[in-house]
């Protein structure tokens, strides 16, 4: 899946499988995308995997990682100042925890907004790449089912799966539905998945 929005910079994409069974993935500035093996193991077809990859590449194209790193640097600077003033007392530890909590809340709120943007652009990437965009919704539904509906949107770095499903479906409708002859699966995907699960 090499298609991304037309205004993207030219990236040399690097995709790495992380040996972790948790269903997760993340991207770093410059085109580095990491997919946990749990995503491969949980995906029923290639389009579901492509949905995760589309979402992560959207983060890179939208420069979310660069923006987040800048915010983290600015937000953490006061912590060292407060720690220096208060020393190593219990009060200083509590103060740092309080400030860190407030700082993380700001960063996580931004992160949820970024996640929504990446979902919307990810649907467009899937559509333009010839995959059925509904696969992204199906994978979100799987995440929701595995969490038994308890996935909390509060203090989380991803929006609630049910909310994601709603706006992803809305974006698919804006695109006029899936592309003609949309792809969902391939023998290559299952060959790689079987090889991975045998290890």
Secondary structure, DSSP 8 states (H G I E B T S, - for coil): -----TT------EEEEES--SS-EEEETTTEEEEEHHHHHH-SSHHHHHHHHHHHHHHHHTTHHHHHHHHHHHHHHHHHHHHHHHTTSHHHHHHHHHHHHHHHHHHHHHHHHHHHHHHHHHHHHHHHTTB-THHHHHHHHHHHHHTTT----TT-SS--HHHHHHHHHHHHHHTTSS-TT-B---HHHHHHHHHHHT-
